[in-house]
């Protein structure tokens, strides 16, 4: 291994890989440090899927390297591409094959000249005079120091930023509670047509579909939430012991295979080792309950079988940094245009109640959609801080309020954020800049657009396109 890198990216989730690829394509020497033996983060380790959404109405607002990933997967038959969202919650969903996702992310990073260090976790951070001088990692060789000019925190939980003493907010500002975790599970051999038949005959269990049953056949794959009466009966029978109001599942790139996103583990912090351990145990218990429930109660699942859960529970929120600027939910809803915009999103503010049940929630305050076709902006300042100069934070843990994080946390948007953060780091190396806050954001925007990103700029859409 090299003794000195231009850039070290900690975390190989979608945001970290997009950052590494962007920086690598700008000529930077990039090392990616990842705790698992594969990239993809929540998409591959936690079974999260599909990606949602790249669009705002008919307009695709997430493009660039993140969309390039999807086009590569689609060309290999590993993704349907962007298709109509039959849950009617947002615009599009993007199913994919999980193994294909692992391979393609790795290939893109290697093609960009990046180096991987798998099975390695961050252990410590050495900061002096407002700069990270080195990080200590732990792996099979014990504790090792690594150093770079620029560091990118793509851990999802702001681990690198937190260890570097950047101020962070854990969860909700009022009580530090985070959104519940979910142990996703994958069921194969599901009779999708039988599922649709049940929906058509029990429209009352599917609030969003009342009078709109034709949408069931509008997408190439089925994404659906409901089955409220069936779930309630299973809860009354003691088959399901946790609180949940509906069954939610998404058909993957592979027909008749679905990701069930229904388990719920509230009041646990993913940044606390014992809480995370307990959440994993409880999540797997709930998966076992769900497997019995699906096969016994759910039409279309009679001959299905469980093929996957984990190896990590899905995490929606934890820490987010207190950066140079804190993006709030009102700015998202009002579609505020920031001069230093580096990414856009059209996904609504989607906060799963930290208490664990809808009876605690005033949905008018925590789940808000933009008007059709509207999209918000994410400023570069939310990726930087005024405490550690050579650190850029990307992914779901950028500088936002708890409610705003509920919107920008989804994988297409954090992919775009990662693209921007890696591009910024690559430009810092090219320009000889050692403070992330000193980078010319207009140069960053111009370079992002050259790399295929979409930015709605005051000077006109897609500068230099």
Secondary structure by P-SEA (a helix, b strand, c coil): ccccccbbbccccaaaaaaaaaaaaaccbbbbbbccccccccccccccccccccccccccccccaaaaaaaaaaaacccccccccccccccbbbbbcaaaaaaaaaaaaaaacccccccccccbbbbccccccbbbbbccccbbbbbccbbbcccccaaaaaaaccccccccccccccccccbbbbbcccaaaaaaaaaaacccccccccccccccccccbbbbbcaaaaaaaaaaaccccccccbbbbbbcccccbbbbccccccccccccaaaaaaaaaaaaaaaaaaaaaaacccccccccccccccccccccccccccccccccaaaaaacccccccccccccccccccccccccccccccccccccccbbbbbbccccccccccccccccccccccaaaaaccccaaaaaaaaaaaaaaaaaaaaacccccccccaaaaaaaaaaacccccccccccccc
